[in-house]
Amino acid sequence: MLIFAALICQAVLVGIAGFAVCTAAARWANGIVYSATAVACLTGLGIALTCLLGQTQPALALPIGIPWVGMHFRIDALAAVFLAVVNLGGAAASIFAVGYGRHEQFPQRVLPFVPAFLAAMNLVVLADDAFTFLLSWEGMSLLSWALVVSHDRTAENLRAGLIYMAMAGFGTLALLTAFAVLTGSGGDFTFAAIRAHGVSPALSGVVLWLALMGAGSKAGIFPLHAWLPLAHPAAPGHVSALMSGVMTKVAVYGFVRIVFDLMGPVDWTLSIAVIAVGAVTALLGVLYALMQHDLKRLLAYHTVENIGIIFVGLGMALAFRSSGLAAAAALAFTAALFHVFNHSLFKSLLFFGSGAIQNATGERDMDRLGGLIRVMPQTAVAFLIGAAAISALPPLNGFASEWMIFQAAFLSAGLPQWGLRLMIPAAAAVLALSAALAAACFVKAFGITFLGRARSEAASSAKETDKASRFAMFALAAGCGVAGIAPGLYTNLLRPAVQMLTQAAMPFATLPAPLAPVAASHNTYNGLVIALCVVAAMLIVAIGMKVFANRRTRRSDTWDCGHPEANVHAQYTAGSFAQPIRRVYASIVFRAREAVHMPPPCDLAAARIETSLNDPAWILLYAPVGRAISVVSGRLNPFQHLTIRYYLGIVFVTLVVLLTVLAIWP
């Protein structure tokens, strides 16, 4: 039975973690632990693909956990999709870490937690009752927190861990409340019982908002994204890839499981909130990213952007489903799930690239890099493919899934509600702007990091990364290409999950036929033709330059604003590249301010320009909450010094109040 085999894989991962606890200090442990983890994840990937190809699995109950209740596990079509995402990302990260992990300063703080972290994420997807889901969810949060603070000698990393733990606790509390409302007074925590119990229309909005806050805080939707740009850069490179490319998708799974599966029908008005939150998250995420100099922080903010794109697709699927447009709902839901898979590929690839750069140079600041394409050419090529994919450039996978989301948005004219007919095109326009800004952002990221001249000694003396890391990067790069050229291979695998939750599915794609969103008579996408056209255009340009170019060799100084300057600091920086966009958008959204410090005449000191940005989420939400917590904590401080009689009295009064509430609860 495949569900039993999947649980055996998780037990193996936990066993690998235990082995790593005992051997992490040994130099040989890194390769053995990560190789074994990769094998376990590849086995889990095979199980998921087998289920997606038609092998349905019954639920499995184990006599552990809550007495007389146990823990329930199941692989349905939706779980199989996310099980494939988790294990594909886990296998790639493990292979990358075989080489990358040799450079880890404190392997005993990282090595044992990675396989356990992967096991926890798998168990979230496999869970078939609320208790198992929340227990696994909390284990996922705690293990990822341990990885975030693995380099605990840096104050910034400790702050990232503190904020992440606070947000994780908030998210778990929201999900716990959502499951409490879904379960009601029946007391049966299994997902089958929750589906049968249903939820009243009056409470459906409460559950959706709780699920959006609980899962969204882990996924990184605005304004619950505050932990993400702090925690992802703090973690090691392969862990950042797991958190950004995999863990955020487990959070999306939690939202989909609750809202699309357990809740039942959802009113169309609630879909407006999901679409609006997704659109705002996508736009602000890419604007945040454009302002960054830290390469890993830039990538973390782009995770926020892509999570917004996914939630726009999910919101459209909710809107179409509630309005009875099953085919349109199937298209929007397929596009969202396809982008889940695509983002896990190219974001893991980009974090692998940033990890290789950090290992080679010790730097994350783009203004201290440059010229790396000469010393790390293979890493540069892999990073460029990931940058093109996340920028939604054809024929790569980012374009394919975003194109499908736009095709779903074009079907909004068939909706009977004017609110949705206005909201969905507006959200599509926001996504189009986000895609353009993302392209500009990665022109900056790749250009400042890899092109030009080295801006520091560390960049000029960098060496290419190891073979295992390069293999993992190029494997994901190949995946980005195949998913863009032949997206039907992947959308066909998504059909069972889409059929399960929308009662419809996209037309079956037969290769090499083009991908048809609704029917062959509508707009279609043929990634193979686009790829051939791109290759043909490049060959024509190359041949034309070879045949018609002047063969006389000409040498001159590189153009540098009319004044050739040997100083590497005369090059464009990340800040100067983003300055026009910062002045247009950030001055309003982030209250960006520029201060120029010009030395007086005859002073040989360098002129400086300083830029300050303010996160509106911190100003409007987190700072007031922090101040309120400080005030309340000060007022409650005297309760720490009461006698035992007062404590017993407080406990008695609290118990009476809770029993009274329970007695009058309808």
C-alpha positions as CSV (number, residue, x, y, z in Angstrom):
1,M,0.0,0.0,0.0
2,L,1.5,3.3,-1.1
3,I,0.4,5.3,1.9
4,F,2.2,2.9,4.1
5,A,5.3,3.2,1.9
6,A,5.1,7.0,2.2
7,L,5.0,6.8,5.9
8,I,8.0,4.4,5.9
9,C,9.9,7.1,3.9
10,Q,9.1,9.6,6.6
11,A,10.3,7.2,9.3
12,V,13.5,6.8,7.3
13,L,14.0,10.5,7.2
14,V,13.5,10.7,10.9
15,G,16.0,7.9,11.3
16,I,18.5,9.8,9.1
17,A,18.1,12.8,11.4
18,G,18.8,10.6,14.4
19,F,21.9,9.2,12.7
20,A,23.0,12.8,11.9
21,V,22.7,13.8,15.6
22,C,25.3,11.2,16.4
23,T,27.7,11.7,13.5
24,A,27.3,15.4,12.4
25,A,30.7,16.4,13.7
26,A,32.4,13.9,11.4
27,R,33.6,15.1,8.1
28,W,32.2,12.1,6.2
29,A,28.7,12.5,7.6
30,N,27.7,15.3,5.3
31,G,27.8,13.2,2.1
32,I,26.1,10.1,3.7
33,V,23.3,12.0,5.4
34,Y,22.4,14.2,2.4
35,S,22.7,11.3,-0.1
36,A,20.4,9.1,2.0
37,T,18.0,12.1,2.3
38,A,18.0,12.5,-1.4
39,V,17.2,8.8,-1.9
40,A,14.3,8.9,0.6
41,C,12.9,12.0,-1.2
42,L,13.2,10.5,-4.6
43,T,11.3,7.4,-3.3
44,G,8.6,9.8,-2.0
45,L,8.5,11.5,-5.4
46,G,7.9,8.1,-7.1
47,I,5.1,7.3,-4.7
48,A,3.4,10.7,-5.4
49,L,3.7,10.3,-9.2
50,T,2.3,6.7,-9.0
51,C,-0.8,8.1,-7.1
52,L,-1.2,10.9,-9.7
53,L,-1.2,8.4,-12.5
54,G,-4.3,6.7,-11.1
55,Q,-3.4,4.7,-8.0
56,T,-6.0,5.8,-5.5
57,Q,-5.2,5.1,-1.8
58,P,-7.5,4.4,1.1
59,A,-6.9,6.2,4.4
60,L,-4.7,4.6,7.0
61,A,-5.2,5.0,10.8
62,L,-2.4,4.4,13.3
63,P,-3.1,3.8,17.0
64,I,-0.9,6.7,18.1
65,G,-1.6,10.3,19.1
66,I,-4.9,11.1,20.8
67,P,-6.2,8.0,22.8
68,W,-9.1,6.2,21.0
69,V,-8.7,8.6,18.1
70,G,-5.3,7.9,16.6
71,M,-3.6,9.5,13.6
72,H,-5.0,9.3,10.1
73,F,-3.1,9.5,6.9
74,R,-4.1,9.5,3.2
75,I,-2.8,10.3,-0.3
76,D,-5.6,11.7,-2.4
77,A,-4.9,13.6,-5.7
78,L,-4.4,17.0,-4.0
79,A,-2.0,15.5,-1.4
80,A,-0.1,13.7,-4.2
81,V,0.5,17.0,-6.1
82,F,2.1,18.6,-3.1
83,L,3.9,15.4,-2.0
84,A,5.6,15.6,-5.4
85,V,6.6,19.2,-4.9
86,V,8.0,18.6,-1.4
87,N,10.0,15.6,-2.4
88,L,11.3,17.0,-5.7
89,G,12.5,20.1,-3.8
90,G,13.9,18.0,-1.0
91,A,15.8,15.7,-3.4
92,A,17.3,18.7,-5.2
93,A,18.3,20.5,-2.0
94,S,19.9,17.3,-0.6
95,I,22.0,16.8,-3.8
96,F,23.0,20.4,-3.7
97,A,24.0,20.1,0.0
98,V,26.3,17.2,-0.7
99,G,28.8,19.7,-1.9
100,Y,27.5,22.9,-0.3
101,G,27.3,21.4,3.2
102,R,31.1,20.8,3.3
103,H,31.5,24.5,3.8
104,E,29.1,24.7,6.8
105,Q,30.8,26.1,9.8
106,F,28.5,24.3,12.3
107,P,27.2,21.1,10.6
108,Q,25.8,19.7,13.8
109,R,23.3,22.6,13.9
110,V,22.1,22.0,10.4
111,L,22.6,18.4,9.4
112,P,20.2,16.7,11.8
113,F,17.3,19.1,11.2
114,V,17.1,19.0,7.4
115,P,15.8,15.4,7.0
116,A,13.5,15.9,10.0
117,F,12.2,19.2,8.4
118,L,11.4,17.3,5.2
119,A,9.6,14.6,7.1
120,A,7.5,17.2,8.9
121,M,6.5,18.8,5.6
122,N,5.6,15.4,4.1
123,L,3.5,14.6,7.1
124,V,1.5,17.8,6.8
125,V,0.5,16.8,3.3
126,L,-0.2,13.2,4.3
127,A,-2.3,14.1,7.3
128,D,-6.0,13.2,7.2
129,D,-7.2,14.7,10.5
130,A,-6.9,18.0,12.1
131,F,-4.7,16.8,15.0
132,T,-2.1,15.2,12.8
133,F,-2.1,18.2,10.5
134,L,-1.5,20.7,13.3
135,L,1.1,18.5,15.0
136,S,3.0,18.2,11.8
137,W,2.6,21.8,11.0
138,E,4.0,22.9,14.3
139,G,6.9,20.4,13.9
140,M,7.6,22.0,10.5
141,S,7.7,25.4,12.1
142,L,10.0,24.4,15.0
143,L,12.4,22.5,12.8
144,S,12.7,25.4,10.3
145,W,13.2,27.8,13.2
146,A,16.1,25.7,14.4
147,L,17.6,26.0,10.9
148,V,17.1,29.8,10.7
149,V,19.0,30.3,14.0
150,S,21.7,27.8,13.2
151,H,24.1,30.7,12.8
152,D,23.1,32.2,16.2
153,R,26.2,34.3,16.7
154,T,24.7,37.0,14.5
155,A,22.3,39.3,16.1
156,E,20.3,39.7,12.9
157,N,19.8,36.0,12.7
158,L,18.5,35.8,16.2
159,R,16.1,38.6,15.5
160,A,14.9,36.8,12.4
161,G,14.3,33.6,14.5
162,L,12.4,35.6,17.1
163,I,10.1,37.2,14.5
164,Y,9.7,33.9,12.6
165,M,8.6,32.1,15.8
166,A,6.1,34.8,16.7
167,M,4.6,34.7,13.2
168,A,4.6,30.8,13.2
169,G,2.8,30.8,16.6
170,F,0.2,33.3,15.3
171,G,-0.4,31.1,12.1
172,T,-0.8,27.9,14.1
173,L,-3.3,29.6,16.4
174,A,-5.3,30.8,13.4
175,L,-5.4,27.3,11.9
176,L,-6.3,25.8,15.2
177,T,-9.2,28.1,15.5
178,A,-10.2,27.4,11.9
179,F,-10.3,23.6,12.6
180,A,-12.2,24.2,15.8
181,V,-14.9,26.1,13.9
182,L,-14.9,23.4,11.1
183,T,-15.1,20.5,13.7
184,G,-17.9,22.2,15.7
185,S,-19.3,20.2,18.6
186,G,-19.1,16.8,16.8
187,G,-15.6,16.1,18.3
188,D,-14.4,14.1,15.2
189,F,-11.2,15.6,13.9
190,T,-10.9,13.5,10.7
191,F,-11.2,15.3,7.4
192,A,-14.0,12.9,6.3
193,A,-16.1,13.9,9.3
194,I,-15.3,17.6,8.8
195,R,-16.5,17.4,5.1
196,A,-19.7,15.6,6.2
197,H,-20.3,18.1,9.0
198,G,-20.0,21.1,6.7
199,V,-19.9,24.7,7.8
200,S,-22.8,27.2,7.9
201,P,-22.7,30.1,5.4
202,A,-22.4,32.5,8.4
203,L,-19.2,30.9,9.5
204,S,-17.6,30.2,6.1
205,G,-16.2,33.7,6.0
206,V,-14.7,33.3,9.4
207,V,-13.0,30.0,8.4
208,L,-11.7,31.5,5.1
209,W,-10.1,34.5,6.9
210,L,-8.6,32.2,9.6
211,A,-7.2,29.9,6.9
212,L,-5.9,32.9,4.9
213,M,-4.1,34.3,8.0
214,G,-2.9,30.9,9.3
215,A,-1.6,29.5,6.0
216,G,-0.8,33.0,4.6
217,S,1.5,33.8,7.5
218,K,3.6,30.8,6.6
219,A,3.3,31.4,2.8
220,G,4.2,35.1,3.1
221,I,1.2,37.1,2.0
222,F,1.1,40.8,2.7
223,P,1.1,42.0,5.5
224,L,2.1,38.7,7.2
225,H,5.3,38.5,5.2
226,A,7.5,40.3,7.7
227,W,9.4,37.2,8.8
228,L,10.2,35.9,5.3
229,P,12.9,38.4,4.2
230,L,14.6,38.1,7.5
231,A,14.5,34.3,7.9
232,H,15.4,33.2,4.4
233,P,18.7,35.1,4.2
234,A,19.6,33.9,7.7
235,A,19.3,30.2,6.8
236,P,22.0,28.2,4.8
237,G,21.6,28.2,1.1
238,H,19.9,24.8,0.7
239,V,17.6,25.5,3.7
240,S,16.6,28.9,2.1
241,A,15.7,26.9,-1.0
242,L,13.6,24.5,1.0
243,M,11.8,27.3,3.0
244,S,11.1,29.4,-0.1
245,G,10.6,26.7,-2.7
246,V,8.9,24.1,-0.6
247,M,7.6,25.2,2.8
248,T,5.7,28.1,1.4
249,K,4.0,25.6,-1.0
250,V,3.0,23.4,2.0
251,A,1.4,26.6,3.4
252,V,-0.5,27.0,0.1
253,Y,-1.6,23.3,0.5
254,G,-3.0,24.1,3.9
255,F,-5.1,26.9,2.5
256,V,-6.3,24.8,-0.5
257,R,-7.2,21.8,1.8
258,I,-9.3,23.9,4.1
259,V,-11.0,26.3,1.7
260,F,-11.4,24.2,-1.4
261,D,-11.9,20.8,0.2
262,L,-13.1,20.9,3.8
263,M,-15.3,24.0,3.8
264,G,-17.5,23.0,0.8
265,P,-19.1,25.8,-1.3
266,V,-17.8,29.3,-0.8
267,D,-19.7,32.5,-1.5
268,W,-18.3,34.5,-4.4
269,T,-17.9,37.6,-2.2
270,L,-15.1,35.9,-0.3
271,S,-13.1,35.3,-3.4
272,I,-12.7,39.0,-3.8
273,A,-10.7,39.1,-0.6
274,V,-8.4,36.4,-1.8
275,I,-7.9,38.0,-5.2
276,A,-7.2,41.4,-3.6
277,V,-4.8,40.1,-1.1
278,G,-3.0,38.2,-3.8
279,A,-2.7,41.2,-6.1
280,V,-1.4,43.5,-3.4
281,T,1.1,40.8,-2.2
282,A,2.4,40.3,-5.8
283,L,2.9,44.1,-6.4
284,L,4.4,45.0,-3.1
285,G,6.6,41.9,-3.1
286,V,8.3,42.9,-6.4
287,L,8.6,46.5,-5.3
288,Y,10.3,45.4,-2.1
289,A,12.7,43.2,-4.1
290,L,13.7,46.0,-6.4
291,M,14.9,48.1,-3.5
292,Q,17.2,45.4,-2.1
293,H,21.0,45.1,-2.3
294,D,21.2,41.8,-0.5
295,L,20.8,39.0,-3.1
296,K,19.1,36.5,-0.8
297,R,16.8,39.1,0.6
298,L,15.9,40.1,-3.0
299,L,15.0,36.5,-3.7
300,A,13.0,36.2,-0.5
301,Y,10.8,39.2,-1.5
302,H,10.3,37.6,-4.9
303,T,8.8,34.6,-3.0
304,V,6.3,37.1,-1.6
305,E,5.5,38.2,-5.2
306,N,5.0,34.7,-6.5
307,I,2.9,33.7,-3.6
308,G,0.7,36.6,-4.5
309,I,0.4,35.3,-8.1
310,I,-0.7,31.9,-6.8
311,F,-3.3,33.4,-4.5
312,V,-4.7,35.4,-7.4
313,G,-5.2,32.2,-9.3
314,L,-6.8,30.5,-6.3
315,G,-9.1,33.4,-5.8
316,M,-10.2,33.3,-9.4
317,A,-10.8,29.6,-9.0
318,L,-13.0,30.2,-6.0
319,A,-14.9,32.9,-7.9
320,F,-15.6,30.8,-11.0
321,R,-16.5,27.7,-8.9
322,S,-19.0,29.6,-6.8
323,S,-20.6,31.0,-10.0
324,G,-21.0,27.6,-11.6
325,L,-18.3,28.1,-14.3
326,A,-16.5,24.8,-13.8
327,A,-14.3,25.0,-16.9
328,A,-13.0,28.4,-16.0
329,A,-12.5,27.3,-12.4
330,A,-10.5,24.3,-13.6
331,L,-8.3,26.6,-15.7
332,A,-7.6,29.0,-12.8
333,F,-7.0,26.2,-10.3
334,T,-4.6,24.4,-12.8
335,A,-2.7,27.6,-13.4
336,A,-2.3,28.2,-9.6
337,L,-1.1,24.6,-9.0
338,F,1.2,24.8,-12.0
339,H,2.7,28.0,-10.7
340,V,3.2,26.3,-7.3
341,F,5.3,23.6,-9.1
342,N,7.1,26.1,-11.3
343,H,8.0,28.5,-8.4
344,S,9.4,25.6,-6.5
345,L,11.8,24.9,-9.4
346,F,13.1,28.3,-10.3
347,K,13.2,29.7,-6.8
348,S,15.1,26.7,-5.5
349,L,17.5,27.1,-8.4
350,L,18.0,30.8,-7.6
351,F,18.7,30.2,-4.0
352,F,21.1,27.4,-4.9
353,G,22.9,30.0,-7.1
354,S,23.0,32.6,-4.3
355,G,24.3,29.9,-1.9
356,A,27.1,29.0,-4.4
357,I,28.0,32.7,-4.7
358,Q,28.0,33.2,-0.9
359,N,30.3,30.1,-0.5
360,A,32.6,31.3,-3.2
361,T,32.8,35.0,-2.1
362,G,31.5,35.2,1.5
363,E,29.2,38.0,0.2
364,R,25.5,38.6,-0.3
365,D,25.7,42.3,-1.0
366,M,25.5,42.7,-4.8
367,D,27.5,45.9,-4.6
368,R,30.5,43.9,-3.5
369,L,30.2,41.3,-6.3
370,G,30.4,41.7,-10.1
371,G,32.3,40.0,-12.8
372,L,31.5,36.5,-11.5
373,I,30.6,35.2,-14.9
374,R,34.3,35.0,-15.6
375,V,35.2,32.9,-12.6
376,M,31.8,31.1,-12.1
377,P,30.5,30.6,-15.6
378,Q,28.4,27.5,-15.0
379,T,26.7,29.0,-12.0
380,A,26.1,32.2,-14.0
381,V,24.3,30.2,-16.8
382,A,22.1,28.3,-14.3
383,F,21.3,31.5,-12.4
384,L,20.4,33.2,-15.7
385,I,18.0,30.4,-16.6
386,G,16.3,30.8,-13.2
387,A,16.2,34.6,-13.6
388,A,14.6,34.3,-17.0
389,A,12.1,31.8,-15.7
390,I,11.0,33.9,-12.7
391,S,10.7,36.9,-15.0
392,A,8.1,35.0,-17.0
393,L,10.1,35.0,-20.3
394,P,9.2,32.3,-22.9
395,P,9.8,29.5,-23.5
396,L,10.5,28.8,-19.8
397,N,8.0,27.6,-17.2
398,G,7.3,30.9,-15.4
399,F,5.8,32.2,-18.6
400,A,3.6,29.1,-19.1
401,S,1.9,29.3,-15.7
402,E,1.5,33.0,-15.7
403,W,0.0,32.9,-19.2
404,M,-2.6,30.4,-18.0
405,I,-3.5,32.8,-15.1
406,F,-4.0,35.6,-17.6
407,Q,-6.1,33.2,-19.8
408,A,-8.3,32.5,-16.8
409,A,-8.6,36.3,-16.1
410,F,-9.9,36.8,-19.7
411,L,-12.8,34.5,-18.9
412,S,-14.1,36.8,-16.2
413,A,-16.5,38.4,-18.6
414,G,-18.7,35.4,-18.2
415,L,-19.2,36.0,-14.5
416,P,-22.6,37.4,-13.5
417,Q,-21.2,39.5,-10.7
418,W,-20.0,43.0,-11.6
419,G,-17.7,43.1,-8.6
420,L,-15.7,40.2,-9.9
421,R,-15.9,41.4,-13.5
422,L,-14.1,44.5,-12.3
423,M,-11.8,42.9,-9.7
424,I,-10.3,40.2,-11.9
425,P,-9.1,42.4,-14.8
426,A,-7.7,44.9,-12.3
427,A,-5.8,42.1,-10.6
428,A,-4.5,40.9,-14.0
429,A,-3.3,44.4,-14.7
430,V,-1.4,44.4,-11.4
431,L,0.1,41.0,-12.2
432,A,1.2,42.3,-15.6
433,L,2.9,45.3,-13.9
434,S,4.5,42.9,-11.4
435,A,5.9,40.7,-14.2
436,A,7.5,43.8,-15.9
437,L,9.0,44.9,-12.6
438,A,10.3,41.4,-11.9
439,A,12.1,41.4,-15.2
440,A,13.7,44.7,-14.4
441,C,14.7,43.4,-10.9
442,F,16.5,40.3,-12.3
443,V,18.2,42.3,-15.0
444,K,19.6,44.2,-12.0
445,A,20.3,41.0,-10.0
446,F,22.2,39.2,-12.8
447,G,23.9,42.3,-14.2
448,I,25.2,43.6,-10.9
449,T,26.2,40.2,-9.6
450,F,27.7,38.5,-12.7
451,L,28.6,41.2,-15.2
452,G,31.0,44.1,-15.2
453,R,34.1,44.0,-13.1
454,A,34.7,42.6,-9.7
455,R,33.9,45.2,-7.0
456,S,35.9,43.4,-4.2
457,E,38.8,41.1,-3.8
458,A,36.5,38.3,-2.7
459,A,34.6,38.5,-6.0
460,S,37.8,38.6,-8.1
461,S,39.2,35.5,-6.4
462,A,36.0,33.4,-6.4
463,K,36.1,29.8,-7.7
464,E,33.4,27.8,-9.4
465,T,31.2,25.7,-7.1
466,D,31.5,21.9,-6.7
467,K,30.1,19.3,-9.1
468,A,27.2,18.2,-6.9
469,S,25.9,21.7,-6.5
470,R,26.2,22.3,-10.2
471,F,24.4,19.1,-11.0
472,A,21.5,20.1,-8.7
473,M,21.3,23.6,-10.3
474,F,21.3,22.3,-13.9
475,A,18.8,19.6,-13.1
476,L,16.4,22.3,-11.9
477,A,17.3,24.5,-14.9
478,A,16.4,21.6,-17.2
479,G,13.1,21.2,-15.3
480,C,12.3,24.9,-15.9
481,G,12.9,24.4,-19.7
482,V,10.9,21.2,-20.0
483,A,8.0,22.6,-18.0
484,G,8.0,25.7,-20.3
485,I,8.3,23.8,-23.6
486,A,6.0,20.9,-22.7
487,P,3.6,22.2,-20.0
488,G,1.1,19.6,-20.9
489,L,3.3,16.9,-19.2
490,Y,2.6,18.7,-15.9
491,T,-0.9,19.9,-16.4
492,N,-2.0,16.4,-17.2
493,L,-0.6,15.2,-13.9
494,L,-2.7,18.0,-12.2
495,R,-6.0,16.9,-13.7
496,P,-7.0,14.5,-10.9
497,A,-6.6,17.1,-8.2
498,V,-8.3,19.8,-10.3
499,Q,-11.2,17.4,-11.1
500,M,-11.5,16.5,-7.4
501,L,-12.0,20.1,-6.3
502,T,-13.7,21.9,-9.2
503,Q,-15.6,19.0,-10.8
504,A,-13.9,19.8,-14.2
505,A,-10.5,19.7,-15.8
506,M,-8.6,21.3,-18.6
507,P,-8.5,19.4,-21.9
508,F,-6.0,16.6,-22.0
509,A,-2.8,17.8,-23.6
510,T,-1.4,15.3,-26.2
511,L,2.2,16.1,-27.0
512,P,3.4,17.9,-29.1
513,A,0.0,19.5,-29.5
514,P,-0.3,23.0,-28.0
515,L,-1.7,23.6,-24.5
516,A,-5.4,24.6,-24.8
517,P,-6.7,26.4,-21.7
518,V,-10.4,25.6,-22.4
519,A,-10.7,24.2,-25.9
520,A,-8.6,24.0,-29.0
521,S,-10.8,26.8,-30.6
522,H,-9.5,29.3,-27.9
523,N,-6.1,30.7,-27.3
524,T,-3.4,28.0,-27.2
525,Y,0.2,27.9,-26.1
526,N,2.8,25.8,-27.9
527,G,6.1,26.1,-26.0
528,L,8.0,23.9,-28.5
529,V,7.2,26.3,-31.4
530,I,8.2,29.3,-29.3
531,A,11.4,27.6,-28.3
532,L,12.2,26.8,-31.9
533,C,11.5,30.4,-32.9
534,V,13.8,31.7,-30.2
535,V,16.6,29.4,-31.2
536,A,16.1,30.2,-34.9
537,A,16.2,33.9,-34.2
538,M,19.4,33.6,-32.2
539,L,21.0,31.5,-35.0
540,I,20.0,34.1,-37.6
541,V,21.5,36.9,-35.6
542,A,24.7,34.9,-34.9
543,I,25.1,33.9,-38.5
544,G,24.4,37.5,-39.7
545,M,27.0,38.9,-37.4
546,K,29.5,36.3,-38.6
547,V,28.9,36.8,-42.3
548,F,28.3,40.6,-42.5
549,A,30.4,41.9,-39.6
550,N,33.6,43.9,-40.4
551,R,36.5,41.5,-39.8
552,R,38.9,44.3,-39.0
553,T,39.8,44.2,-35.3
554,R,39.2,47.4,-33.5
555,R,40.2,48.2,-30.0
556,S,39.1,51.2,-27.9
557,D,38.3,52.1,-24.3
558,T,35.0,50.9,-22.9
559,W,32.3,53.6,-23.0
560,D,31.9,55.0,-19.6
561,C,29.9,58.2,-19.9
562,G,32.6,59.7,-22.1
563,H,35.3,59.2,-19.5
564,P,37.1,55.8,-19.3
565,E,37.6,55.2,-15.6
566,A,39.6,52.3,-14.2
567,N,38.0,52.5,-10.8
568,V,35.5,49.6,-10.4
569,H,33.3,51.8,-8.2
570,A,32.5,53.9,-11.2
571,Q,30.2,51.1,-12.3
572,Y,26.4,51.0,-11.8
573,T,25.4,49.6,-8.4
574,A,22.2,47.9,-7.3
575,G,21.0,51.2,-5.8
576,S,21.7,53.3,-8.8
577,F,20.0,50.7,-11.1
578,A,16.8,50.8,-9.0
579,Q,16.9,54.6,-8.4
580,P,14.3,55.6,-11.1
581,I,11.8,53.0,-9.9
582,R,12.5,53.9,-6.3
583,R,11.7,57.5,-7.0
584,V,8.5,56.7,-8.9
585,Y,7.0,54.0,-6.6
586,A,8.9,53.7,-3.3
587,S,8.5,57.4,-2.4
588,I,4.8,56.7,-2.1
589,V,4.6,53.1,-1.0
590,F,7.7,52.9,1.3
591,R,8.2,56.6,2.1
592,A,11.6,56.3,0.6
593,R,13.9,59.3,1.3
594,E,17.3,60.2,-0.2
595,A,19.9,62.2,1.7
596,V,23.0,63.4,-0.2
597,H,26.1,64.2,1.9
598,M,28.4,66.4,-0.1
599,P,31.8,67.3,1.4
600,P,32.7,71.0,1.4
601,P,35.2,72.4,-1.1
602,C,38.8,71.2,-0.7
603,D,37.6,68.2,1.4
604,L,38.8,65.0,-0.2
605,A,36.2,62.8,1.5
606,A,33.8,60.9,-0.8
607,A,30.3,62.2,-1.4
608,R,27.6,59.8,-0.1
609,I,24.0,59.2,-0.8
610,E,21.9,57.4,1.8
611,T,18.5,55.9,1.1
612,S,15.9,55.0,3.8
613,L,12.9,52.8,3.3
614,N,9.9,52.1,5.6
615,D,7.9,49.0,5.4
616,P,4.2,50.0,5.7
617,A,3.4,46.7,7.4
618,W,5.9,47.5,10.2
619,I,4.7,51.0,10.6
620,L,0.9,50.3,10.4
621,L,0.7,46.9,12.0
622,Y,3.7,45.4,13.8
623,A,5.1,48.5,15.5
624,P,1.7,49.4,17.2
625,V,1.2,45.8,18.2
626,G,4.7,45.7,19.7
627,R,4.1,48.8,21.6
628,A,0.7,47.5,22.9
629,I,2.3,44.2,24.0
630,S,5.0,46.2,25.9
631,V,2.4,48.3,27.7
632,V,0.2,45.3,28.6
633,S,3.2,43.3,29.7
634,G,4.2,46.1,32.0
635,R,0.7,46.3,33.5
636,L,0.6,42.5,34.0
637,N,4.0,42.3,35.6
638,P,2.7,42.5,39.2
639,F,0.9,39.2,38.6
640,Q,4.3,37.5,38.7
641,H,4.7,38.3,42.4
642,L,1.4,37.0,43.8
643,T,1.1,34.4,46.5
644,I,-0.1,30.8,45.8
645,R,-3.6,31.6,47.2
646,Y,-4.1,34.4,44.6
647,Y,-2.9,32.1,41.8
648,L,-5.3,29.3,42.9
649,G,-8.1,31.9,43.0
650,I,-7.4,33.1,39.5
651,V,-7.4,29.5,38.2
652,F,-10.7,28.8,40.0
653,V,-12.4,31.9,38.5
654,T,-11.0,31.2,35.0
655,L,-12.3,27.6,35.2
656,V,-15.8,28.8,36.3
657,V,-15.9,31.3,33.4
658,L,-14.9,28.7,30.8
659,L,-17.4,26.1,32.1
660,T,-20.1,28.8,31.9
661,V,-19.3,29.6,28.3
662,L,-19.3,25.9,27.4
663,A,-22.7,25.5,29.1
664,I,-24.3,28.3,27.1
665,W,-22.6,27.5,23.8
666,P,-25.3,26.6,21.3
